[in-house]
Amino acid sequence: MTKIILADNQSIYRAGVAKTLALQDDIRIVAQCTDSDRLMQAVRTFRSSVILFASSLLVDIPGLVQSARMATSKLIVIAENTESLHTYAVSSLDGVIFRDVTGGALLECVHSVAAGQTYLQEKSGRSLAEESDAVGARVRDRLTPKEIKIVALIVQGYKNKEIARHLGTTEQVIKNYLRNVYDKTGVSDRLELALFTIHHRTLADAAARAGGQMELQPERA
């Protein structure tokens, strides 16, 4: 059984990765962390694990490597799509994947690293990247400014009730907007919408600009 420590401050993306891994009988997620402090604590607690951590956590990589080696654990970084593979080439990591990794490649990486191999995700070629951006651009152009704001908030993990409150409307109106967004993007739920947005840089950039203008503080239970 491969034990997984999953650390990422993007809640919906983390949920998508967890969902993919949880479907495997030979993989068990033992900890999910939202910041570097919780990650370091999990590394000390759950020995002999495969650690998947996002570069966006801005963790002290040399310190993490040292702690992981002491715990006989393996390390895989989830790099941002805009980062270079060379950034992590001398970091003594066991695996490097990017946020646009497919589910199949993610599982291949985890299994390879667990087996003692090194896994480096190959970046897609320019033509594929341009095609991906073209898809994102087409979807972005089909969405209204209000829909893009809603997409931005969905990616940040806001619930419909919170989105309605901050946009000064009702929860039912937000549900209606989301149905339109699902139709335009070809997804079926908010998780798929978030992953679709993250994987298409042009759309993600538009959503980030829209979300960045809001400066919202969500309600917490």
C-alpha positions in Angstrom: 0.0 0.0 0.0 1.4 3.4 -1.0 0.8 6.1 1.5 0.3 9.6 0.1 0.7 13.0 1.8 -1.0 15.6 -0.4 -0.1 19.2 0.2 -1.7 22.0 -1.9 -3.2 25.4 -1.1 -5.6 25.2 -4.0 -8.5 23.4 -2.4 -10.4 22.3 -5.5 -7.3 21.2 -7.4 -6.3 19.2 -4.3 -9.7 17.6 -4.1 -9.4 16.6 -7.8 -6.0 15.0 -7.2 -7.3 13.2 -4.1 -10.3 11.9 -6.0 -8.1 10.5 -8.7 -5.8 8.8 -6.2 -8.6 7.5 -4.0 -9.9 5.3 -6.8 -6.8 3.1 -6.7 -6.8 0.1 -4.4 -3.1 0.3 -3.7 -3.0 4.0 -2.7 -4.1 5.5 0.6 -4.1 9.2 1.3 -2.9 9.6 4.9 -2.8 13.4 5.1 -4.0 16.5 3.2 -2.2 19.7 4.0 -3.0 23.3 3.1 0.3 25.0 4.2 4.0 24.2 4.7 3.8 23.9 8.5 1.1 21.2 8.3 3.1 19.5 5.5 6.3 19.3 7.7 4.3 17.9 10.6 2.7 15.3 8.3 6.2 14.3 7.0 7.4 13.6 10.5 4.2 11.7 11.4 3.7 9.5 8.4 6.9 7.8 7.5 7.7 6.0 4.3 5.2 7.9 2.3 5.0 9.5 -1.2 4.7 13.3 -0.7 2.9 15.3 -3.3 3.4 19.0 -2.7 2.6 22.1 -4.7 5.3 24.6 -5.5 2.8 27.3 -4.7 3.2 26.5 -1.0 6.7 28.1 -1.2 8.0 25.4 1.1 11.7 25.3 2.0 12.6 22.5 -0.5 16.1 21.7 0.9 14.6 21.4 4.4 11.7 19.3 3.1 14.1 17.0 1.2 16.1 16.5 4.4 13.0 15.7 6.5 11.7 13.4 3.8 14.9 11.4 3.6 15.0 11.0 7.4 11.4 9.6 7.2 12.4 7.4 4.2 9.7 9.2 2.1 9.7 10.2 -1.5 9.0 13.7 -2.9 7.0 14.8 -5.9 6.5 18.5 -6.7 3.4 19.8 -8.4 4.9 22.7 -10.4 2.9 25.5 -11.9 2.4 25.2 -15.7 4.5 28.3 -16.2 7.5 26.9 -14.3 10.5 25.2 -15.9 11.5 21.6 -15.3 15.1 22.9 -14.8 14.0 24.7 -11.7 13.8 21.4 -9.9 16.6 19.5 -11.7 19.1 19.9 -8.8 16.6 19.7 -5.9 17.0 15.9 -5.2 13.3 15.4 -5.8 11.9 12.0 -6.9 9.3 13.4 -9.3 8.2 16.6 -11.0 4.7 17.0 -12.5 2.8 20.1 -13.6 -0.7 21.3 -12.8 -1.9 20.3 -16.3 -0.9 16.6 -15.6 -3.5 14.1 -16.8 -4.9 11.6 -14.3 -3.1 8.7 -16.1 0.3 10.5 -15.9 -0.3 11.4 -12.2 -0.9 7.7 -11.4 2.1 6.7 -13.5 4.3 9.2 -11.6 3.1 8.0 -8.1 3.6 4.4 -9.0 7.0 5.0 -10.5 8.3 7.0 -7.6 6.9 4.5 -5.1 8.9 1.8 -6.9 12.1 3.8 -6.5 12.2 5.4 -9.9 12.5 9.1 -10.9 9.6 10.6 -12.9 9.8 13.9 -14.8 6.7 15.0 -16.7 7.6 16.1 -20.2 6.3 19.5 -21.1 3.9 19.5 -24.0 5.2 21.0 -27.3 4.5 24.5 -28.5 1.7 23.4 -30.8 -0.2 21.6 -28.1 0.3 24.5 -25.7 -1.0 26.9 -28.3 -4.0 24.6 -29.0 -4.7 24.5 -25.2 -4.6 28.3 -25.0 -6.8 28.5 -28.0 -9.4 26.4 -26.3 -9.2 28.6 -23.2 -9.5 31.7 -25.3 -12.6 30.4 -27.1 -14.3 29.6 -23.8 -13.2 32.9 -22.2 -14.7 34.8 -25.1 -18.0 32.9 -24.8 -18.4 33.8 -21.1 -19.8 37.0 -19.8 -17.8 39.2 -17.3 -20.2 38.1 -14.6 -19.7 34.4 -15.5 -15.9 34.8 -15.4 -16.2 36.3 -11.9 -18.2 33.3 -10.8 -15.7 31.0 -12.4 -12.9 32.8 -10.5 -14.8 32.3 -7.2 -15.5 28.7 -7.9 -11.7 28.1 -8.5 -11.0 29.8 -5.1 -13.4 27.3 -3.4 -16.4 29.6 -2.7 -19.8 28.0 -2.2 -22.9 29.2 -4.1 -24.3 31.0 -1.0 -21.0 32.9 -0.5 -20.8 33.9 -4.2 -24.4 35.1 -4.1 -23.8 37.2 -1.0 -20.7 38.8 -2.5 -22.3 39.5 -5.9 -25.4 40.9 -4.3 -27.8 38.3 -5.7 -29.6 35.0 -4.8 -28.2 31.5 -4.6 -30.7 30.4 -7.3 -29.4 33.1 -9.7 -25.9 31.7 -9.2 -27.1 28.2 -9.9 -28.7 29.5 -13.1 -25.4 31.2 -14.1 -23.5 28.0 -13.4 -25.7 26.0 -15.6 -24.9 28.4 -18.4 -21.2 28.2 -17.6 -21.3 24.3 -17.6 -23.0 24.4 -21.1 -20.4 26.8 -22.5 -17.4 24.9 -21.1 -18.7 21.3 -21.6 -18.2 20.3 -17.9 -20.8 18.8 -15.6 -19.9 20.1 -12.1 -17.9 22.7 -10.2 -14.9 20.4 -9.7 -14.6 19.8 -13.4 -15.0 23.5 -14.0 -12.2 24.4 -11.6 -9.8 21.8 -13.2 -10.8 22.9 -16.7 -10.0 26.5 -15.8 -6.7 25.6 -14.2 -5.6 23.6 -17.2 -6.3 26.4 -19.7 -4.0 29.3 -19.0 -5.9 31.9 -21.0 -9.1 31.3 -19.1 -7.3 30.9 -15.8 -5.6 34.3 -16.3 -8.9 35.9 -17.1 -10.5 34.3 -14.0 -7.5 35.4 -11.8 -7.9 39.0 -12.9 -11.6 38.9 -12.2 -11.1 37.2 -8.8 -8.3 39.5 -7.9 -10.5 42.5 -8.1 -13.0 41.2 -5.5 -10.9 40.9 -2.4 -13.4 38.7 -0.8 -13.4 37.0 2.6 -15.7 33.9 2.6 -17.9 32.9 5.4 -16.5 30.1 7.5 -18.6 27.6 9.5 
